[in-house]
Amino acid sequence: MRKTFSLTHEKIKTPRLVDSIKHEVKKYLKRERNKILPQDVDFWDFDCKYGHNKESAETVHVSALNKSVDDAVQNELASFYIEILVKPGYRTSKPLSEEETEE
């Protein structure tokens, strides 16, 4: 998903637009996570970017997308850009700490 969201509308108030944007992002993530995984993949991971426009977009974590939308509202932006790309994710083993190895 690569999309520029507008925070201005002649009839819809900004808080309602924010709710619909957050819902759309959440719905997209859920839809992508429910797709069938390839044989060697553990989970679906996401590369996310947020910016005031497409050129200034910076990498953010999936959990920070809602905060990014709130940031756009606080800065009173007319529009902002969100990019979410799906990629395969692989689990890694957690390294043992020194305390766990001594026991």
C-alpha angles and dihedrals in degrees: 000000000000111000143153110217122206120219095193127079131159095229107019118075120231098250090056091048090051091052092050092048092050090048092050092051092047091048092051092050092049092049092050093046091053094058116109114270121233116247100266099035122101100195144340114270127192135220106208132188131184130187145146086253137000095267095052096046115135131194116268133175120257091246091056096058094094090048089051091055089049089050090056090053093048091051089049093232120177090217142353138195129241125182122187119180124182121228134169115266128211126200117234126203115255112243114245116246121227092255092057094048094052094056 
